[in-house]
């Protein structure tokens, strides 16, 4: 019997736009933000309230970002989050928010304003994921579903020519309907449960001085390909209310995409 996960009802029939936190707007995050804007427009056309996105990133645009990330020469010196959100708001007519700083690293620092229904991470280090999971786990299980309650965590991660996307539930189980056709799964593993990050050495490569140097670390289209595939997973969630996989592994060297089955 096929295993599936039915999406939390609140995401399908919310009273307000579904809240999304996007953490990191580099190679992948800048692409994901544009895809979220397209998803928002489409959801509204289908009589859904759409999305409200808050973007976190403390970094500024440098010359090395031009080409591999969605920035232009006139953006150099600007904060990445503010630059991209201003552009998205002007282009699509949104009122999304930008926070030119780090996402809270501990539960005691996080307020309700820092929480969202869907958290998306596009960061380049292990510690940020471990810190985020501590914050998300600290939300009481008894918290009712509303515009600030964390429900899902979608993580993007990659090396030079490969990467993965992982969708997990945060941290509660999602009530599933009875089904005679499928085996329903109420809890999806987040990336920190799939990968034993405690044993991974966090080698943050740091900023590059040029595009050529940046391409030695990450291929030109690895980020945009991951962003498209990962946001397609979000689209399937909203469109069909049910998913058969909760992530994927991508290898651009072999041109292979392998789904992570539920």
C-alpha positions in Angstrom: 0.0 0.0 0.0 1.4 3.4 -1.0 2.5 5.7 1.8 1.2 9.3 1.6 1.0 12.4 3.8 -2.1 14.6 3.8 -1.3 18.2 4.3 -2.4 20.1 7.4 -5.9 21.5 6.8 -4.9 24.9 7.9 -2.6 25.4 4.9 -5.4 24.5 2.5 -8.1 26.6 4.1 -6.5 29.4 6.1 -8.2 32.6 7.2 -5.1 34.5 6.5 -2.2 34.2 4.1 0.0 31.2 5.0 3.1 32.6 6.8 6.5 31.6 5.5 10.0 32.3 6.9 12.8 32.2 4.3 16.2 32.0 6.0 19.1 32.8 3.6 18.9 34.5 0.2 22.1 33.4 -1.5 22.4 31.1 -4.5 19.4 29.0 -3.5 17.4 31.4 -1.4 17.3 34.2 -4.0 15.8 31.7 -6.5 13.4 30.2 -3.9 12.0 33.7 -3.1 11.1 34.3 -6.7 9.4 30.9 -6.9 7.4 31.7 -3.7 6.2 34.9 -5.4 5.0 32.9 -8.4 3.3 30.4 -6.1 1.6 33.2 -4.2 0.2 34.7 -7.4 -1.1 31.2 -8.5 -2.7 30.4 -5.1 -4.6 33.7 -5.1 -5.9 33.0 -8.6 -7.3 29.7 -7.1 -9.1 31.6 -4.4 -6.5 30.8 -1.7 -5.3 33.7 0.6 -1.8 33.1 -0.7 1.5 33.6 1.2 3.1 36.1 3.5 6.9 35.7 3.4 9.5 37.1 5.8 13.1 36.9 4.7 16.1 36.8 7.0 19.7 37.4 5.9 22.4 39.6 7.4 24.7 39.6 4.3 25.3 42.3 1.8 25.6 41.8 -2.0 29.2 41.6 -3.3 30.6 41.4 -6.9 31.0 37.6 -6.5 27.2 37.2 -6.2 26.5 38.7 -9.6 25.6 35.9 -12.0 25.2 32.9 -9.7 22.7 34.7 -7.4 19.8 36.9 -8.5 21.5 40.2 -8.0 22.7 43.0 -10.3 25.6 45.4 -10.3 23.4 48.2 -8.9 22.7 45.9 -5.8 26.3 45.8 -4.6 26.5 47.0 -1.0 22.8 46.4 -0.3 21.5 44.0 2.3 20.4 40.8 0.4 17.1 40.4 2.2 16.0 44.0 1.8 17.2 44.1 -1.8 15.3 41.1 -2.9 12.1 41.7 -0.9 11.9 45.3 -2.2 12.2 44.0 -5.8 9.6 41.3 -5.3 7.2 43.7 -3.6 7.5 46.2 -6.4 7.2 43.6 -9.1 4.3 41.6 -7.7 2.6 44.2 -5.5 3.2 42.3 -2.3 4.0 43.6 1.2 6.4 40.9 2.3 9.0 41.7 5.0 12.8 41.7 5.1 14.9 41.3 8.3 18.5 42.3 7.7 19.8 40.0 10.4 20.2 36.4 11.6 17.2 34.3 12.6 17.1 33.8 16.4 19.6 31.0 17.4 17.9 29.9 20.7 14.3 29.5 21.9 14.7 32.2 24.5 15.5 34.7 21.8 12.6 33.7 19.5 9.2 35.5 19.7 5.9 34.6 18.1 6.7 37.2 15.4 9.7 35.0 14.4 7.5 31.9 13.8 5.7 30.9 10.6 3.6 28.1 9.3 6.4 27.0 6.9 10.1 27.6 7.6 12.4 27.4 4.6 16.2 27.2 5.1 18.7 28.0 2.4 21.8 28.4 4.6 25.4 27.1 4.0 26.3 25.7 7.4 25.2 23.0 9.8 25.0 25.1 12.9 22.2 27.2 11.6 20.1 24.1 11.0 20.8 22.7 14.5 19.9 26.1 16.1 16.7 26.4 14.1 15.6 22.9 15.1 16.0 23.9 18.8 13.8 26.9 18.2 11.1 24.9 16.4 11.1 22.0 18.8 10.5 24.5 21.7 7.0 25.4 20.4 4.5 23.7 22.6 2.7 20.7 21.1 -0.6 22.2 22.4 -0.2 25.3 20.3 -3.3 25.8 18.1 -2.9 26.2 14.4 -2.9 29.8 13.3 -0.9 32.2 11.2 2.1 31.9 13.5 2.2 28.2 14.3 5.1 26.2 12.8 3.9 23.2 10.8 6.5 22.3 8.2 10.2 22.9 7.7 11.6 22.7 4.2 15.4 22.6 3.9 17.6 23.1 0.9 21.3 22.0 1.0 23.9 21.4 -1.7 27.6 20.8 -2.5 29.2 21.8 -5.8 27.0 19.7 -8.1 24.6 17.7 -5.9 22.1 18.6 -3.2 18.9 17.6 -1.4 15.6 19.0 -0.4 13.9 17.7 2.7 10.4 18.5 4.0 9.6 17.6 7.6 6.8 18.2 10.2 7.5 20.6 13.1 7.5 18.8 15.5 4.0 17.5 16.0 2.1 14.8 14.1 -0.4 16.0 11.5 -3.8 14.4 11.9 -4.5 12.2 8.9 -7.9 11.1 7.5 -8.9 7.5 7.3 -8.0 5.9 4.0 -8.6 2.5 2.5 -6.4 3.3 -0.5 -3.2 4.6 1.2 -1.1 4.1 4.3 -1.2 7.6 5.8 1.9 9.0 7.6 1.4 11.8 10.2 5.0 12.7 10.8 7.8 13.5 8.3 11.4 13.5 9.3 13.1 16.9 9.2 16.6 17.1 7.7 18.3 17.0 11.2 16.7 13.6 11.8 17.7 12.3 8.3 21.3 13.5 8.6 23.4 13.0 11.7 24.7 16.5 11.7 26.3 16.1 15.1 29.0 14.0 13.3 29.4 16.4 10.4 32.2 18.9 10.4 30.9 22.3 9.5 33.2 23.7 6.9 31.6 27.0 6.1 33.5 28.1 3.0 32.8 31.8 3.6 32.4 34.5 1.0 34.1 34.3 -2.4 36.0 37.1 -3.9 34.9 36.5 -7.5 32.3 34.6 -9.5 35.1 32.3 -10.8 36.0 31.4 -7.2 32.4 30.9 -6.2 31.9 28.5 -9.1 34.7 26.3 -7.7 32.4 25.7 -4.7 29.0 25.5 -6.3 28.1 24.9 -10.0 26.2 27.6 -11.9 22.8 25.9 -12.0 22.8 23.7 -8.9 21.0 26.3 -6.8 18.3 27.2 -9.3 17.6 23.5 -10.1 17.2 22.7 -6.5 14.9 25.7 -6.0 12.6 24.7 -8.8 12.3 21.1 -7.6 11.8 22.0 -4.0 9.2 24.7 -4.7 7.4 22.2 -6.9 7.0 20.1 -3.8 5.3 23.1 -2.1 3.1 23.5 -5.1 2.0 19.8 -5.0 1.2 20.3 -1.3 -1.2 23.2 -1.9 -2.6 21.9 -5.2 -3.3 18.3 -4.3 -3.4 18.4 -0.5 -1.4 15.2 -0.4 2.2 14.2 -1.2 3.9 10.8 -1.9 7.4 12.0 -1.2 8.9 14.6 1.1 12.1 15.5 -0.6 14.6 14.6 -3.2 18.3 14.1 -3.9 19.8 15.8 -7.0 23.0 15.1 -8.8 23.7 17.4 -11.7 26.8 15.5 -12.7 24.8 12.4 -13.5 21.5 14.3 -14.3 19.6 12.2 -11.8 16.8 13.1 -9.4 15.8 10.6 -6.7 12.7 11.3 -4.6 12.6 10.7 -0.9 9.6 8.5 -0.5 7.3 8.8 2.6 
